[in-house]
Amino acid sequence: MKLNSKNKAIILITISTLINAFGQLLWKKGVTTIVFSTMKTFILTSLNLNFILGWIFYALAALFMIISLRHGNLSLIHPFLSLTQVWVLILASMFLQETITINKISAVSLIIIGTILISRGDIE
């Protein structure tokens, strides 16, 4: 099955949002060891594996986003970035034991519905 440009763009931007969410999770795990008392201390303590991997994931997510822009309209691609919030909610619950509330579920549901509506409304 050959994918059209729009579908390639959607797949690439969705991958980008998932990678970005993992990067944010790694930043969260890494930032707990950073001390903000002085800039020198900040620089030395921010050199931990989670923090560095978070930046690598963030760069990789940006690369996927840039490639997705080649295949789809900006007005289609940009709203998909909000899917990062969906992945962050799931990952924070799984790895950081953060609570998923009804308000968070409602908000994420609206994001998903909006993303679906945007993806269906962009006819090439």
TIDRENTI-617119 format. One record per residue (C-alpha): y, x, z; residue in one letter. Coordinates in steps of 0.2 Angstrom, whole numbers, padded with zeros to 4 digits, always signed. Last residue first. Layout:
BEGIN
YXZa ...
This chain:
BEGIN
+0089-0028-0006e +0088-0042+0007i +0094-0038+0024d +0092-0054+0034g +0074-0051+0039r +0078-0034+0048s +0094-0042+0056i +0084-0057+0063l +0070-0045+0069i +0083-0034+0078t +0091-0049+0086g +0075-0056+0092i +0070-0039+0100i +0087-0037+0108i +0086-0054+0115l +0069-0051+0122s +0075-0035+0130v +0089-0045+0139a +0077-0058+0145s +0064-0046+0151i +0078-0036+0160k +0084-0052+0168n +0067-0057+0173i +0065-0040+0182t +0055-0025+0177i +0055-0013+0192t +0055+0006+0190e +0039+0015+0194q +0045+0031+0185l +0031+0033+0173f +0026+0016+0168m +0041+0005+0172s +0053+0018+0166a +0042+0019+0150l +0043+0000+0147i +0062-0001+0150l +0065+0014+0140v +0055+0008+0125w +0065-0009+0125v +0082+0000+0127q +0078+0012+0113t +0076-0004+0102l +0095-0004+0102s +0094+0009+0089l +0088-0004+0077f +0105-0011+0076p +0111+0005+0067h +0097+0004+0053i +0101-0012+0044l +0120-0011+0044s +0118+0008+0039l +0108+0002+0024n +0091+0009+0022g +0081+0024+0014h +0092+0039+0017r +0098+0032+0034l +0080+0033+0039s +0080+0052+0037i +0096+0053+0048i +0087+0043+0061m +0071+0053+0061f +0082+0069+0063l +0091+0061+0077a +0075+0057+0086a +0069+0075+0084l +0086+0081+0092a +0083+0069+0107y +0065+0075+0108f +0071+0093+0109i +0084+0089+0122w +0072+0080+0133g +0060+0095+0131l +0074+0106+0138i +0076+0094+0153f +0058+0092+0156n +0055+0111+0155l +0068+0117+0167n +0084+0126+0162l +0096+0114+0171s +0095+0124+0187t +0103+0139+0180l +0117+0130+0170i +0121+0118+0185f +0121+0133+0197t +0134+0142+0186k +0144+0126+0184m +0145+0124+0203t +0139+0111+0215s +0130+0100+0202f +0112+0103+0207v +0099+0099+0194i +0081+0096+0200t +0082+0077+0198t +0089+0080+0180v +0072+0085+0173g +0063+0068+0176k +0078+0058+0170k +0080+0070+0155w +0061+0068+0151l +0063+0049+0151l +0078+0050+0140q +0068+0061+0128g +0054+0048+0128f +0066+0035+0124a +0073+0045+0110n +0055+0048+0103i +0053+0029+0103l +0070+0025+0095t +0067+0038+0081s +0049+0030+0078i +0058+0013+0076t +0071+0022+0064i +0057+0029+0053l +0047+0013+0052i +0063+0002+0048i +0069+0015+0035a +0052+0015+0026k +0052-0004+0026n +0069-0004+0018k +0064+0009+0005s +0048+0000-0001n +0031+0005+0006l +0017+0007-0005k +0000+0000+0000m 
